[in-house]
Amino acid sequence: MKFTESLWQEITPVYEAILAHDFIQQLIDGSLPGEIFKFYLQQDALYLEDFSKALAITGTKAIQPQHHLQFLEFARGAIVTERALHESYFEEYGVRENATRSPACFGYTNFLLLTAYQQSYEISTAALLPCFWIYREVGNYIFQQSKQGNPYDRWIETYSGEEFGEAVEQAIDLTDMAARNVGQDQQESMKEHFVRSSQLEWMFWDSAYQLQQWEP
């Protein structure tokens, strides 16, 4: 069994909870309220700003030049490709870009940035992987069940598309290669960070659905 396969087994309950969440179920049939999707877009745009930074920082720690370049390409994709998706919806929904990070967004991005700055390349690679992998699996899950005319078709097509799928496979391969270069203790830490990021993914979806705000 590949290292990443063992990681996925570890988060099966988290992934199933994400699929069962009302946010995802309502994305499938297009009934998700526009107010919730708008809030999600604002938070996801803020998330991607920090996610791209964490990717770039992690890339600087890579020993192999091609791995360094791959993380920079991931960072560019987060800014260019996914940002273009957001902007198309921003215009449609009248989304303002000066929102404040929700508690869940703040917690998730700070976890990724702190990991990228303070931990090894291998551990940071594992922490960053759930955002790739879970989004692809969720995108494919929704695509298989969604009907034509879904108002969130562009979002679904992006994360179930071939281009994003290729990036995910590259991220999985990088994590497997990283795991082969470290001992059991480091691998265990990689797993812990992968699980924590996956839990934070669930919290991100849930916080968007709840329109989560900071307490006064």
C-alpha positions in Angstrom: 0.0 0.0 0.0 1.3 3.5 -0.9 1.8 5.9 1.9 -0.9 8.2 0.6 -3.4 5.4 0.4 -2.9 4.8 4.1 -3.4 8.6 4.6 -6.8 8.4 2.8 -7.9 5.5 4.9 -7.1 7.5 8.0 -9.5 10.3 7.0 -12.4 8.2 5.6 -14.8 9.3 8.4 -13.9 12.9 7.8 -14.4 12.6 4.0 -17.8 10.9 4.5 -18.9 13.6 6.9 -18.0 16.2 4.2 -20.0 14.4 1.6 -23.0 14.2 3.9 -22.9 17.9 4.8 -25.8 20.0 3.7 -23.4 22.4 1.9 -22.3 19.6 -0.4 -25.7 18.0 -0.8 -27.3 21.3 -1.7 -24.5 22.0 -4.2 -25.5 18.8 -5.9 -29.1 19.8 -6.6 -28.3 23.5 -6.9 -30.4 24.5 -3.9 -27.6 25.9 -1.9 -28.7 29.5 -0.9 -26.8 32.2 -2.8 -26.0 34.0 0.4 -24.1 30.9 1.7 -22.3 30.4 -1.6 -21.3 34.1 -1.6 -19.9 33.8 1.9 -18.0 30.7 0.8 -16.5 32.4 -2.2 -15.3 35.3 0.0 -13.7 32.9 2.4 -12.2 30.7 -0.3 -10.6 33.6 -2.0 -9.0 34.6 1.3 -8.0 31.0 1.9 -6.3 30.7 -1.5 -4.1 33.8 -0.8 -2.5 32.0 2.2 -2.6 28.6 0.6 -0.5 29.8 -2.3 2.0 31.3 0.1 2.2 28.0 2.0 2.8 26.2 -1.3 5.6 28.6 -2.3 7.3 28.4 1.1 7.1 24.6 1.0 8.6 24.6 -2.5 11.7 26.4 -1.3 12.4 23.5 1.1 12.4 20.9 -1.7 15.7 19.3 -2.5 14.9 18.4 -6.0 14.7 21.4 -8.4 11.7 19.9 -10.3 9.8 19.5 -7.0 10.5 23.2 -6.2 9.2 24.2 -9.6 6.1 22.0 -9.1 5.1 23.7 -5.9 5.6 27.1 -7.5 3.3 25.9 -10.3 0.8 24.8 -7.7 1.0 28.3 -6.2 0.5 29.9 -9.6 -2.5 27.7 -10.3 -4.1 28.7 -6.9 -3.7 32.4 -7.8 -4.5 32.3 -11.6 -6.9 29.4 -12.3 -9.0 29.3 -9.2 -8.9 33.0 -8.8 -10.5 33.3 -12.3 -13.3 31.0 -11.2 -13.9 33.2 -8.1 -13.9 36.4 -10.1 -16.6 35.1 -12.5 -18.8 34.4 -9.5 -17.8 37.6 -7.7 -19.3 39.6 -10.6 -22.4 37.5 -10.7 -23.0 37.7 -7.0 -21.7 41.1 -6.3 -19.1 39.8 -3.9 -16.9 42.4 -2.2 -13.2 41.4 -1.6 -12.6 43.2 1.7 -14.1 40.5 3.8 -12.5 39.3 7.1 -11.3 35.7 7.5 -13.8 33.6 9.4 -12.6 31.7 12.5 -12.4 28.5 10.4 -10.6 30.1 7.5 -8.2 31.9 9.9 -7.5 28.7 11.8 -6.9 26.6 8.6 -4.6 29.1 6.8 -2.6 29.8 9.9 -2.1 26.1 10.4 -0.8 25.7 6.9 1.5 28.8 7.0 2.9 27.8 10.4 3.5 24.3 9.2 5.2 25.6 6.0 7.5 27.9 8.0 8.3 25.7 10.9 8.1 22.1 9.8 10.0 20.0 7.2 9.3 19.9 3.5 7.8 16.4 4.0 5.4 17.4 6.8 4.2 20.5 5.0 3.7 18.5 1.8 1.3 16.2 3.7 -0.5 19.1 5.3 -1.2 20.8 2.0 -2.4 17.6 0.2 -6.0 17.5 1.6 -7.0 20.7 -0.1 -6.0 19.1 -3.4 -7.3 15.6 -2.9 -10.5 16.3 -1.0 -11.6 18.9 -3.4 -11.1 16.6 -6.4 -13.0 13.8 -4.8 -15.8 16.1 -3.7 -15.9 17.7 -7.2 -16.1 14.2 -8.8 -18.8 13.1 -6.4 -21.0 16.2 -7.1 -20.4 16.0 -10.9 -21.6 12.4 -11.0 -24.9 13.4 -9.4 -25.5 16.9 -10.5 -28.0 17.7 -13.2 -27.7 20.2 -16.1 -28.6 23.7 -15.3 -27.1 23.7 -11.8 -26.2 27.3 -11.0 -22.9 26.1 -9.6 -21.8 24.2 -12.8 -18.6 26.3 -13.2 -17.5 25.4 -9.7 -18.3 21.7 -10.2 -16.5 21.6 -13.6 -13.4 23.2 -12.2 -12.9 20.7 -9.4 -14.0 17.6 -11.4 -12.0 18.7 -14.5 -9.0 17.0 -16.0 -6.6 19.9 -15.4 -7.3 20.0 -11.7 -7.2 16.2 -11.5 -3.7 16.1 -13.0 -2.5 18.6 -10.4 -3.9 16.4 -7.6 -2.1 13.4 -8.9 1.1 15.3 -8.9 0.6 16.4 -5.3 -0.1 12.8 -4.3 3.0 11.6 -6.0 5.1 14.3 -4.3 3.8 13.3 -0.9 4.6 9.6 -1.6 8.1 10.5 -2.7 8.6 12.7 0.4 7.4 9.9 2.7 10.0 7.5 1.2 12.8 9.9 2.3 12.0 10.0 6.0 11.7 7.6 8.9 8.7 6.3 10.8 8.5 9.2 13.2 8.4 11.8 10.4 5.9 9.7 8.5 3.7 9.7 11.6 3.9 13.4 11.8 3.0 13.7 8.1 -0.1 11.6 8.9 -1.0 13.8 11.8 -0.8 16.9 9.7 -2.7 15.4 6.9 -5.5 14.4 9.3 -5.6 17.8 10.9 -5.9 19.6 7.5 -8.7 17.2 6.5 -10.6 18.1 9.7 -10.0 21.7 9.0 -11.5 21.1 5.5 -14.7 19.9 7.1 -14.7 22.9 9.4 -14.3 25.2 6.4 -17.4 23.8 4.6 -19.4 23.9 7.8 -18.4 27.4 8.7 -19.5 28.6 5.3 -22.8 26.9 5.7 -23.2 28.5 9.1 -22.1 31.9 7.9 -19.6 31.8 10.7 -18.6 35.1 12.3 -16.3 36.1 15.1 -18.1 36.5 18.4 -18.5 40.1 19.5 
